[in-house]
Amino acid sequence: MNKQRSTSRGTGRRPRVVISADCLERLEALAEGAIQRNPDLADRLLGEIGRARIVPAAKLPQNVVAIGRAVTYRDETTGQEKTVTPVFPEDADIARGRISILTPIGVALIGLAEGASLHWDTRDGERRILTVLHVATQDVPEGLEVQ
C-alpha cells in the first residue's frame, strides 16, 4: 500500500495544490469510479481535490502541474530526474512519458508548483522525497513525445 505525505521544503506543511476548474468534475468522477478497485489511491486523489484551491483554467498558474503539462521532477534519494506528462487514464502511454492521473505518482504531482517537495512511499515501502523542478509553460500538444 502506497502512502504519500506532501510537504513544503523545509517545513512540516503540505505544499499547496491548485487544480483547474475545467477538469475538476472529471477528476472527481475518476476518483469515485476507482473506489472499489483501488480505494487507497481514490481516497488520496479525493483528499488532494478536497484541499486544492480550484481556479478557472485561465487563472491556473503556468508553473503548476496539470493534466497535459509536462513536469520534470527529481528523486532526492537517487538524484534521478524524470519528465512525465499527467494525462487521463485513456491517454496514458508510459513509453511516451504519459502517466495516468490514476497512478500514485500522478496523484502525488497533480496541482503542485515548481519547487514543491513531497514525501512519497514507493511500492516497495521506501520513503522518497520528490521535488518538482519544472513545469512546461504551455500544455503539451497532442502527439508530442516527452522523454
C-alpha positions as CSV (number, residue, x, y, z in Angstrom):
1,M,0.0,0.0,0.0
2,N,1.4,3.4,-1.0
3,K,1.2,6.3,1.3
4,Q,2.3,9.8,0.5
5,R,2.6,12.9,2.6
6,S,3.3,16.1,0.8
7,T,5.4,18.7,2.5
8,S,6.8,22.0,1.6
9,R,10.6,22.1,1.5
10,G,12.0,22.7,5.0
11,T,8.6,22.9,6.7
12,G,6.2,20.2,8.0
13,R,3.4,21.6,5.9
14,R,2.0,20.1,2.8
15,P,2.5,22.1,-0.3
16,R,-0.3,24.0,-1.9
17,V,-2.4,22.2,-4.5
18,V,-4.1,24.2,-7.3
19,I,-6.4,22.5,-9.8
20,S,-8.2,23.9,-12.8
21,A,-12.0,24.0,-12.6
22,D,-12.3,22.6,-16.1
23,C,-11.0,19.2,-15.1
24,L,-12.4,19.1,-11.5
25,E,-15.6,17.2,-12.3
26,R,-13.7,14.6,-14.3
27,L,-11.1,14.1,-11.6
28,E,-13.8,13.6,-9.0
29,A,-15.6,11.1,-11.2
30,L,-12.3,9.1,-11.8
31,A,-11.6,9.0,-8.1
32,E,-15.2,7.9,-7.3
33,G,-15.0,5.2,-10.0
34,A,-11.7,3.9,-8.6
35,I,-13.0,3.5,-5.0
36,Q,-13.9,-0.2,-5.5
37,R,-10.8,-1.3,-7.3
38,N,-8.2,0.9,-5.6
39,P,-9.6,2.6,-2.5
40,D,-6.3,4.0,-1.2
41,L,-5.5,5.7,-4.4
42,A,-9.0,7.0,-4.8
43,D,-9.0,8.4,-1.2
44,R,-5.7,10.2,-1.9
45,L,-7.0,11.8,-5.1
46,L,-10.2,12.9,-3.4
47,G,-8.1,14.2,-0.5
48,E,-5.9,16.3,-2.8
49,I,-9.0,17.6,-4.6
50,G,-10.6,18.4,-1.3
51,R,-7.7,20.5,-0.1
52,A,-7.0,22.1,-3.5
53,R,-7.6,25.7,-4.5
54,I,-9.9,25.5,-7.6
55,V,-9.3,28.2,-10.1
56,P,-10.7,28.9,-13.6
57,A,-8.5,27.4,-16.3
58,A,-7.3,30.8,-17.5
59,K,-6.0,31.5,-14.0
60,L,-4.1,28.3,-13.4
61,P,-0.5,29.4,-12.9
62,Q,1.9,28.2,-15.6
63,N,4.2,26.7,-13.0
64,V,1.6,24.2,-11.7
65,V,1.4,20.6,-12.7
66,A,-1.8,19.9,-14.6
67,I,-3.3,17.4,-17.0
68,G,-1.4,17.6,-20.2
69,R,1.5,19.7,-18.9
70,A,5.0,18.0,-18.8
71,V,6.6,18.1,-15.4
72,T,10.2,17.4,-14.5
73,Y,10.8,16.1,-11.0
74,R,13.9,14.8,-9.1
75,D,14.0,11.9,-6.7
76,E,16.1,13.4,-4.0
77,T,17.3,9.9,-2.8
78,T,18.8,8.9,-6.2
79,G,19.3,12.3,-7.8
80,Q,17.5,10.9,-10.9
81,E,15.4,13.4,-12.8
82,K,12.4,12.3,-14.8
83,T,9.9,14.1,-17.1
84,V,6.4,12.9,-17.4
85,T,3.0,14.3,-18.5
86,P,0.0,13.5,-16.3
87,V,-3.0,12.5,-18.5
88,F,-6.4,11.0,-18.1
89,P,-6.2,7.1,-18.0
90,E,-7.3,6.5,-21.6
91,D,-4.4,8.7,-22.8
92,A,-1.7,7.0,-20.7
93,D,1.3,5.7,-22.6
94,I,4.3,5.1,-20.4
95,A,6.6,4.6,-23.4
96,R,5.8,8.2,-24.3
97,G,6.1,9.5,-20.7
98,R,2.3,9.9,-20.4
99,I,1.3,8.8,-16.9
100,S,-2.3,8.3,-15.8
101,I,-3.6,10.6,-13.2
102,L,-4.9,7.4,-11.5
103,T,-1.4,6.3,-10.5
104,P,0.4,7.1,-7.2
105,I,2.8,9.4,-8.9
106,G,0.1,11.1,-10.9
107,V,-1.9,11.8,-7.7
108,A,1.2,13.0,-5.9
109,L,2.2,15.5,-8.6
110,I,-1.1,17.0,-9.7
111,G,-1.6,20.6,-8.6
112,L,1.9,21.1,-7.3
113,A,4.0,24.1,-8.2
114,E,7.6,24.2,-9.3
115,G,9.9,24.0,-6.2
116,A,7.4,21.9,-4.1
117,S,8.7,18.8,-2.5
118,L,6.7,15.9,-1.2
119,H,7.4,12.7,0.7
120,W,6.3,9.6,-1.2
121,D,6.5,6.0,-0.3
122,T,7.3,3.6,-3.2
123,R,5.5,0.3,-3.8
124,D,8.5,-1.3,-2.1
125,G,7.8,0.8,1.1
126,E,10.8,3.1,0.5
127,R,10.4,6.7,1.6
128,R,11.4,9.1,-1.1
129,I,11.4,12.9,-1.4
130,L,10.4,14.2,-4.9
131,T,10.9,17.8,-5.9
132,V,9.1,19.4,-8.8
133,L,11.8,21.1,-10.9
134,H,10.0,22.4,-13.9
135,V,6.5,22.5,-15.4
136,A,6.1,23.1,-19.1
137,T,4.9,26.7,-19.7
138,Q,2.3,25.5,-22.2
139,D,0.2,22.4,-22.4
140,V,1.9,19.7,-24.4
141,P,0.4,19.4,-27.9
142,E,-1.3,16.1,-28.7
143,G,1.2,13.6,-30.2
144,L,4.3,15.3,-28.8
145,E,6.6,12.7,-27.2
146,V,8.0,13.6,-23.8
147,Q,11.1,11.6,-22.7
